[in-house]
Amino acid sequence: MLLSLAGFTAMALLVKHLGSTRAVSPWWALLFRALVGIVVVLIIYGPQGNVSFKRAATGRLLVSRGVLGAIGTAAYYTTLPVLGAGKATLIGNTWSIWAALMAVPLLGEKLTRKKVIGMVLAIAGIALITEIEKGHAAHLGVHELIAIGGALVAACVVVVIRQLTRTETSGTIFASQCLFTGLLALPFCFLLPLPGVTDIGLLTLAALAAACGQLGMTEGFRFLPVSVGGAFQMLLPLLITAGGCLLFAETFTLMQSLGAALILTGCHGVVAPGKAKT
């Protein structure tokens, strides 16, 4: 999970830099993430035979993981340059509350009062950070809606990954996302100008960081329940927001800062393990 945090933080800041500073479309970042990911899977899992691209492309749950993962990742990548690394990640990180809710009927996990309170706080935080005003829900911009939708999709992905880790290798699970992310991004890239040499280097670095983050998260959820694994991921928005403020001078209004605090508090309340009964 620590490797996951480092990888995803580096990836988010690089994609933000490429999109907002170098005007490189996030669809290129998605395509490179898919291609580099496939190479990483082949190098790490191929020699031992711990990856099956056929199953990744045809297995029912694996296809679900791949398609949903591609959509969720695309939502995050396309909002990073516009909303900023901090805001996009804070909204996207609410996947933990939706995953905890979905885990009740799908994985048999309990919905405690603590989790319900956490969900309410996080939803209130979303309203503040997106600056929704009473009677003015339309104030939500397109990219805010995309970010919220991406968080919901990401929650589905986490629940599916938790189920897949019981029967599939990490390599095959990761390969499913790489395949379907590449298929989603490729048509858009045909319509875009080719990136320069420097941009290709940065895109490759971002893709390698994403691969480390993804493999770390997948392997972590193999041994940790959704709640404990999610607790580790609570550090991610803090790291990325700090990086966005330091490197890109991203700022938050007072109400948005309060919203960010509510999101983090609420998500932590949902994923933090409860006290053991004696």
PyMOL commands that set and color helices and strands:
alter all, ss='L'
color gray80, all
select helices_A, chain A and resi 2-20+26-45+53-58+60-83+85-92+95-107+113-129+137-139+142-164+170-189+197-223+226-233+235-248+254-271
alter helices_A, ss='H'
color red, helices_A
deselect
rebuild
show_as cartoon
